[in-house]
Amino acid sequence: MAVPGVSVIIPAYSSMKTLPSTLEHLNRQSSLIHEIIVVDSSPTEIQQELTSLVKQYPIVKTVFLDKKTIPAIGRNIGASKAEGSLLLFIDSDAYPDADWVETVLKAYSDGARVGGGGIELPEFQTRNLLAMAQFFLQFNEFMPNGNKRQKPFVPSCNLFCDKELFNELGGFPEVRASEDVLFGLNASQSNELWFLPDSKVFHIFGDSFKRFRTNQFLLGKYVAAYKKDRLKNSVKRFLFSPAIQLPAFAVVPAYKYMLLLTRIIHADARHIVMFSAVSPVVFLGLLFWSAGFLNGATASGDPLRET
């Protein structure tokens, strides 16, 4: 298989604290990249800052939107404008490992049309308890350990897809959250979706307690929303009724903690030590997540389609 044109797509909103690092690390791999497309929906003054930043990177193209836009829509817009035959997605608060593109290209040449890679914590956050806890809470299934293997979905901050296949699948569902889960489940129905542990990106986490609490609450809320979205009405009314959800809130944090622990013990020694140091904060995050799940489970609206 000939080497394809690679288009890297980055949705962004008020990301000037982290996006420069993303672009700098990608630029170091520019010999393998046809273009980098940043789809930005920030306020005008931030878009002006971004315009100045990308002048030093001829490979970067910008698409400016006039109002704040959810990431799924930004990714789809970027994909629609991409010239490459292989799409790589990364977030504006993440940066790739030195051989990120090369590793994906190797898998693609071996026949992998869709998949993603491992998520790692940046070195400068490995002593930050809130960042460490969020890493384990959000990406414990995608730590860069083990061999190449199939999964039902991968995070959208480290995802690749053949452009033709991406179009066949209809892109990302344009919902507020869990779009990567829904995209992966859709893709894996008819394709092998590959997880490449060695294709790493480093995700930068917010380090304020308010951000930690709010983020875990919203993640739980959106998980409940997408699960409800996939159930038949009769089952949905039963499982997500207050009579079921309120008692479940008492046991869900402990259950999820034990599930997470079974994954951690199969990780490498470094991650096991990190988790041991931060496990009380992880459990606190699970309480916030469970509160969000309860909120999403009993809500009358549709949080996934909030903009």
N, C-alpha and C positions, 0 to 999 in steps of 0.2 A: 504494500500500500504506500502510495506517495505521501509525503509529509503534507498535511492539510494546512490551510490558512487558519490561524488561531485568533479568535476574537474574545477578549476578556471583557466582561460586563460587570459594572459596579453601580448599584443604586446608591444614592447618597442624599443625605439631608443634614445640613449644619454639621458637617464632618471634618472641618478643617483642622481639628486637633489630631486626627488619626489618618485621614486620607493621604497626606503627604508621605507617610511611611509606606502605605499601600503602593502608591505609584513609584516610589523610589525602589522598592524591592522588585516590583514588576519590571521596571526599566532595566534592571540588571539581567533580566532574561529576555530582553527585547529582540535578540536575534531569532528567537523562536515564536515571536508574537507578531501577527499582522497588524493588530490595532487594539487599543484599550478604549472602551466606550464608558464614560461616566455619565449616568443619567441623574441629574441633580434637580431637586425641587426645593432648594433652600430660598430664603429671602434674598432680595436683589443684591444687597451688600456682600453677602457671602458668595454668591455666584460671581461677583466681580473679583473677589479674592481667588476663587478657583480659576477664573480666566487667567489671572496673572501667574498662578502656580503652573498651569499646564503648558505655558509658553516654553518651558525648559524641556518638555517631553513631546517631540514631534509626533510620536506614535499615539498620543492621547487625543481622542475626540470627545467633545462635550455635547450633551443634549440637555438644554435647560427647559424646565417645566415651570409654568407660572403659578402653580399652587402646590402645597405639600401633597405628596403622592405616596401611597403605600408601596413597600419594596417590590411586591409581586408585579405591579403595573410597571414600575421602573425597569425591572428585569425584562419584561416582555417588550417594552419599547426598545430597549437596547438590542435585544435579539432581532427585532424586526429591521433594525438598521445595520446589523452586522454583515460584513462581507465575507468573513471566514466560514469554512465548512464545519469547524469545531468550536463550540461555545464553551467558555470557561466562566463560571460565576464565582465572584468573591465579594465580600462586604467591605464597606468603607472603614470598618473598625477591625479589620484583619489584615495581615500581610503574609505573603507566601514564603515557604522555605526556598532555599536557593535552587533546588532542582524540581520545583513544583510543575512547571510546564513540561519539562522533559519526561517526568514520570507519567504524567497523563498521556502524553504522546506515545510513549512506549505501550501503555495499556490499549490505547486506541488502535495502534498498528497491529496489536494482537487480537483485535476484534471487539473490544469493549466499546459500545456505542453510547452508554450512559452510566454514570456512577459518580463517585466522589471520594474524598480522602479524609485523612485523620485530622483532628483538631488538637492543638497543643496550646498550653498557656505560655505567654511570652516570659522570657527569663526575668524581666524587670518586675513581673507580678508574682513570682513564685514565693514571695514572703508576705504577700498581701492576703489576709485571711478571707476578705469578702470576694476578691477576684478568684482565689482558689476554690472557694465554695461554689461560686457560680459555674466555674469550669466543670466541676464534678456533677453538679445538678443538671446542667444543660447538655453536656457532651460525654457523659460516662459511657455511652454506647459507641463512641467514635474516637476513643483514644488511639493514638498511633501505635498499636500493638498487634502482634499476630501476622497472619498471612493474608494475601489478597483473597477476598471472599464475597459472596453475594449477600445483599441486604435488601429489605423491602423499600428503604428510602435512605437518603443521606441529607445532611444539612445544606441549605442553599448558600451558605458562606464558603463552601468548598464543593462545587458541583460541576460536572462537565456533561455535555450532551452533543451528539451529532446534530447539526442544525436541521437537517431534513427530518430527523426523528422528532426533534423539538417541535417543529411545525405540525407534524402528524399528530402529536399528542395535544396540540392546542396550547402549548406553553404552560406557564404557571396559572393555576386558578387565581383569579384576582380577588383574593380575600385578605383580611387584615393580618392573619397569622396562620401558621401551620400549612402554608402553601407548599413548602418543600415536602412535607409528609404526603399531602394529597398528590403532588406531582410524582413523587416516587412510587406511591401505590399504583397510580395510573400507569406509569412507565413499566413497572415490574410485572404487570399483568401479561405483557406480551414480549418483554425483553429481559435479558439478564442485567440486573443493576449491580455494578461492582463497587465494592469498598476497597480502596487502595490505602492501607495504613501509612505507607511511606510518602504519599502525596500530601504533605502537611501544609496547613495554614495555621498561623498563630492568631488567636482571637483575643482582642484587648477588651477587658471588662471595665465597666464603671465601678468606681471604688468608694462611692458614698453609701451609707446605710439606707438612705431613702431610695436610692436607685436600686439597691439590692432587693429591698422589700417590695417595691412596686413592680419590678421586673418579674419576680417569682410569682406574685399575685396574678399578673396579666398572663403569664405562661400557663398557669393552672386554669385560668378562665378560658383561654383560647383552646386548650386541649379538650375541656368539657364541651365547648361549642362545636368543635369539629367532630367529636364522637357523637354528639346529638344529631349533627347534620347527616350522619351516615346510617342512622337507625330508623326503622319503621316507626310510625307514629305511636302504635300501641305499645311497643317495647320502650320507646322513648318516654312516654308518659309514666310508665312504671319505674324504670331504672333511675330517671332523673327527677323523680318527685321528692319533695322535702322529707317524706316519710322514710325514704331509703337513704337520701343523701346526708341528712343530719346525723344518723347513727354512724354512717360510713366515715364521716369526718373524724371520728374518734380513733379510727384504726388505720386510715389511709397513710398518714405520715410514717407510722412504724412499718407498715407493709412496704412502702416505697423505699424506706431506708434499708430494709433487709434485702430488697431486690437490687438496690444500688451496690450494697456490700458484696453480694455474690459476683457482681461484675468486677469490682475493684480487686478482689483476691486473685483474679486471673490476669491482672495487669502486671507490669514490671515493678521491681522493688521501689524505684523512685516514686512512682505514682501511689503505691501503697503507703509509703512513709508520708507523702504529702496529705493523703486522705486522713491518715491517723491524726495528723496535727490539726485538721480543720473540721473533723466530723461533727462537733457540736454546732458549728455554724451551718453545716449542711443540713442538720436536722431542723434548725430554726428556719432555714429556707424552705424545707418541706412543709412546715406549718403554714407559711405564707402561700406556698403553691396550693396546698389543700384548701385554704380559705378561698383562693381564686377559683379553684375547681368547683367548690360549693356554690359560689356566686354565679359562675357560668352555667352550672347544671340546673339551677333554679330560676335563671333569668328568663323573662318572657320574650326578649328581643333576640337579635342575631348578631352577637359581637364580631363574628368573622367578617361580616360585611359592613362594619363600621369603617369610616374613612378618616 
